[in-house]
Amino acid sequence: MSSSVSVAAEWDLLSDRFYRRITIYSPLPWSSPATTTASSSGGGSGGVGRLDLSTHIVAAAPFGGPIAAVRDDSKIVQLHSEPSRRRLLLFSSSGHPLASSPWTPHLPRLHSLAFSSSLNLLALLSDGSLLRFHLPDLRPTPSSSPVPLLPPASGGVADAVFWGGGVAILTEDNRVVVTTDIEVDDPHPRELADPGVSEDEQVLCMAVVEPQFVMSGSPEVLLGVGDRVVAVDEDGVQVLGEALEIGPVQRMAVSPNGKLLAAFAHDGRLLVIPTDFSRIIFEYECDSALPPDQIAWCGLDSVLLYWPEVLLMVGPNGDPVQYNYDEPIMLIPECDGVRILSNSSMEFLHRVPDCTTLIFGIGSMSPAALLYDARDHYDKQSAKAYDNYQLISSSLPEAIEACIDAAGYEFDVSRQHTLLKAATYGLAFCSQLRHGRFQEMCKMLRVLNAIRDPEIGMPLTIQQYKLLTATVLTGRLIKANQHLLAFRISEYLNLNPEVVIMHWACEKIAASAAIPDIVLLESLLDKLRLCKGISYAAVAAHADNTGRRKLAAMLVDHESQSSKQIPLLLSIDEQDKALQKSIESGDTDLVYLVLFHIWQKVAVEKNAPLDFFGIINARPLARDLFMTYARHSKHEALKDFFLSTGRLQDAAFLLLKESRELEKNPMASKGSPLHGPQVRLVEQAHRLFAETKEHLFESKSAEEHAKLLRVQHHLEVSTKQAIFMGSSVSDTIKTCIAMGNDRAAAKVKSEFKVPDKRWYWLKACALATVGNWDALETFSKEKKPPGGYKPFVEACIDAGQKTEALKYIVKLTDSAEKSQAYTRLGMDKEAEAAALQAAGNGDELFSRLKFTLGQNALIDTLRDRLSSY
Amino acid sequence: MAQIPNLDNSPLNLTAIREQSQKDLLNIVKSIRGKKCLVIDPKLAGTLSLILQTSVLKEYGAELRILSADPLQTECPKVVYLVRAQPNYMKFVANQIKNDEPKGLQREYFLYFVPRRTVACEKILEEEKVHQKLTIGEYPLYVVPLDEDVLSFELDYSLQECLIEGDTSSVWHVAKAIHKLEFAFGVIPNIRAKGLASTKAAELLNNMQLEDPVNMDNMGMPEIDTLILLDREVDMVTPMCSQLTYEGLLDEMLEIHNGCVEVDASIMGAQQDGKKVKVPLNSSDKLYKEIRDLNLHVVVQVVRQKATSIQQDYAEVKSTNTQSVSELKDFVKRLHSLPEIARHVNLAQHLQSFAAKPSFHARVEIEQVILEVENYETCFEYIEDIIQKQEPIETVLRLLVLFSLTNAGLPKKNFDYLRREILHSYGFEHMSLLYNLEKAGLVKRQESRSNWVGISRALQLIVDIKDPEKPDDISYIFSGYAPLSIRLVQHAVRSGWRSIEELLKLLPGPHLDLKRGVSTISSSEVLPGSVGQQSTDRVGHRSLVLVVFIGGVTSAEIAALRFLSSQEGMGYDFLVATTKIITGNTLLRPIIASSKEGMI
């Protein structure tokens, strides 16, 4: 087991657990000036890629994220070959420069840098204002002017603690302001309750319990004030752990699960206590009472304390482990360990996982260790391989699992290989293992190895990767401009590559200012095609925003969803195309969208309406929709449209509509000369109709209409009764007759050339309505009615005058009509007789009659029966 | 019996659709906390009564109001408008909000568009300067089940919009609604469409599938095999004829709204006079389901038979004491159907009072004469008569449209004469109505020879009825006239459009035959389930045909479809979807009104 001995030799024992420090990247490119200049993306200015932790304000994002730095101008620094202007620098975890931009001069002093959880770089200035930078290009968002987080006159920042989603600021006048929506453009800082720090007291240290660990969902800020610790939140202040008598606390750190607090007391004691301060879990007395520069949790089992040159790892039991550093370091806590950044290297310190201990632990005889050993023998073609297998055959699955898991925890690729090989050796003898377990691990390791590559520089552990998820990982790769890798990972893991391609396309456009549209379009389409259903409109919108309207126009052509395509076409001034596409889409709402857009646009121009009318007149759907809309509220525009496009008849109908609206207006009626305007409108309509020969009928009708209005007006004046306006010719005649004004009726009849047949219907009806039976009889005897006596019969029956009706029924010539009339009067016998008389279709009529009568009787009896029942 | 129909026997899971609509609505009401006044547009209020009991809304603190031009009377601090996207409603909303202002009422306003917000409506809100005050949302109600086999898109104005205004919004709506159905029931593999709007809807449906595809991976076979789309314009003849089925007559005489008729309480045998009662009419009423599609006189016989048989049973129960308990139980069970029998006796009796009138018979008779294109003079004089008598203008226009359609228009002299008579009798304000009817081709000048006789012969539209009690063809529906629309459907399911292609060219609008999806089982034109080898292959499988009418469908036509699927050897069920259930009157009335107001 020689190979495993060397592995475990590098481990350190703390309490009963092993810890190991893995060097991930070393040396870091920024420490050797020659290489940095060569690979610097800063462009020309030498030394942009240099970083010295002792002279810079540095922030590092968790989950293997990037590192940002700005030279600390509060320190005296010897400039080597660097420019004197300060720059904001961005590196990958492997020390590769990603971007840099000049630091805006004349800003208040920079207090601290931090990354938000969606990887925006935040810079807190000493006056309590915040700058935010977009990755990967360090573009200030939303603008280059800082957003204030503190109320005015608060004295600036005394201390600040960031977490992924926010920041807690302690002001110089000892107030606490918390911002939890740090990702939005206009964050909303809230001041917490007054911590009650008196003038002669000093806040020694500060820590935050992140909102996700607090019941109320808002963060809790812990302050070491004098010899007490207070917890501050929105509702109040609580003094903690008075009973524990800890004394003044100099440094604090909250554990990754938010439950524990590591506190360094004034007397050199390190205490681990629950965040509610209910008891002391353990304490360790350090050699130095000087507070450490940095304090951090390493997982949940140990606490790291850093003084210059010494890093001390303290666990619950036993002696602490001490590491020495001859250069400054920075502790970057991760969920499962701590990364240690120095000027020359990036290391990862973590607890050795159980499965790894099982295999590599000195003297381990666990099945996993034996399996690992067996593979070694097998490769050496030693028969001992099989001996080992026989020893562990009963616990083979767990041994294989341990090997697979252990491979996952390794950064060293060759060790991953040997562990996986050991697993495959076991797999050959084993069928119980969950299918795919091995392949999954291989897949994950491929992804992890790819992103750990120094060129990419994301040293994620498998645990971090699982917690971060592959989707977020691709998002982070995008933010580091690693689109190809992000795309390949998406493909490899069957994730939707839409986000990646979309982001790539936008970045590509932003970075290709010099490339002609056609060329750029081709290269964009090439990639956009890879993803079905991707929004071309979104890419086009981006192109338009970066000032490439022509490119946008070309891109939007490829958008398949009209509802996305059309608004964009409008925003890039492609109205005609937008109109065309909206009509093709069949979605009338989109057509309206375009119509209103064009209408609004031309409204400010001179020849506006005519242009607009021209555009829509060529497109029937647009035209019809405009007309429909305009009928509701844009009468004048509609009339203009009709007149300018030669639709005279439609304009005429519009005039008629207006005339009717006048009629509804009470001021315009009641027989006053105010009828003038109404008549004039009808006459205008008449003339418009007359302009085209297709509308001769309408023209004549309008003429008659105007005439009728005048006649009615006269009638109202002469009868002094306002009952004529608005009624029809027939009704006017009826009214006249009912009023006994036969002369007026006859005059209307002749003026409007009312046919005799209609005249008989009208007069009979009118006389019956007023019950003038004598006049009716006289009228019937005037001459033989042109349409027979039917009008008389019906008028009488309708008025319920049986006797009067009978007078005329006998005069009916058509037997069928006669029969019907009798039926209506309920004279069934006579009806039957008449029906029999009816020639030709007599049989049919009779049967129908019998049928209807029969039904009536039948249903009556039925009704009676049921109600009696 | 409830107005909300029972959908358990539906060939498609329509309950799920209705439940989704319920949920969507309740979510809106729930999302606005506290007391609120829910203001619903009048038409939508009727529609909602088919979806849920309005009392449920009150449980969530909603006071209900119907939207009108008048100011809103409520104490609630929150007002929620639930309205269809129509310009006139926007003005009502704007007026109500503006009315609150001078009173110093601090209210929160919400506006939910049904089924979606539209630019045109929001534009009006902007112009009225109330847009800023409103929180806007959508209630995506595209389709409502009227019964277990009937869906409604609730688009009252679809016909006049498509035919007269050229506004094809409803076509998009129909396509969207069908696409939504496809998300639930799978992509419909076969589409047959006839008419301008229908073919457009089919195209839109295809585009929607491209833009926003229904993922067929986790679905089984599509539940709807065939979609048949028909424009009302293709067959305007049928709705002009008087319906003679029970349901058709109820709609013609009393007008069915949202699955209910409203009649005087006295008609239903109640004592209170003058009070109106609502009678729900849907398949949940078993007797109604049995008789709704029958001719009125057959209905009378069926109802009578039922009543008599119960009476006999009653007599037996009374006279002998030998019945077993189970026999008695059986009898009691049958007694439960008594209220149903009484209800339909009352309604049928009421209908009979209209249908027995000589004028009604004269009318049905003249319709037959017009359909047979036999005696031009008689028909012309009849129409002239009723105009001069000033019968209701709807009645006149129904016949006039029918007359014009079957004759391919009227000779100029007659045309102008009748138009003049109409204007003289009903007023010159109907000028634009006549113009619109002419534009729509419904009443026009004769320019070519009529092909109605040819169509009618080829499709056997006029059929002699042998035994009215045991019909063997859909022509029983109109006592000897088989509705053109349904004959087309019959052909479409039997053999596709190809066999009647020449004939289709004689009818308005293009036609289209589409196959979609990759895995179509049969490449032949024959539908699975129709008579032929397919039906023997898949025994017991009834395929489902969705028949969509853009512009409306009459109860009689639905009856004809039900009759078809009940015929032996027909292996398919029909599901009808329509923009609106119409009669000749309800089809023409909005056209008359809008023309008069100058809105079309």
Interface residues (C-beta under 8 A of the other chain):
Chain A: S560 Q561 S562 S585 G586 D587 T588 D589 Y592 L593 F596 P620 L621 R623 D624 L625 M627 T628 Y629 R631 H632 S633 Q649 F653 L654 L656 K657 R660 F697 E698 S701 A702 E704 H705 L708 G726 S727 S728 V729 S730 D731 F752 V754 P755 K757 R758 W761 L762 C765 G787 K790 P791 E794 Q820 T823 R824 R848 F851 T852 L853 Q855 N856 L858 I859 L862 R863 R865 L866 S867 Y869
Chain B: P87 N88 R116 T118 V119 A120 K123 I124 E127 E161 E165 G166 D167 T168 S169 V171 W172 A175 K200 E203 L204 N207 L210 E211 D212 G269 H297 V300 V303 R304 A307 Q311 Y314 I341 A342 V345 N346 A348 Q349 Q352 A355 A356 K357 P358 S359 H361 A362 E384 D385 Q388 K389 Q390 D416 R419 R420 E421 L423 H424 S425 Y426 G427 F428 E429 M431 S432 Y435 E597 G598 M599 I600
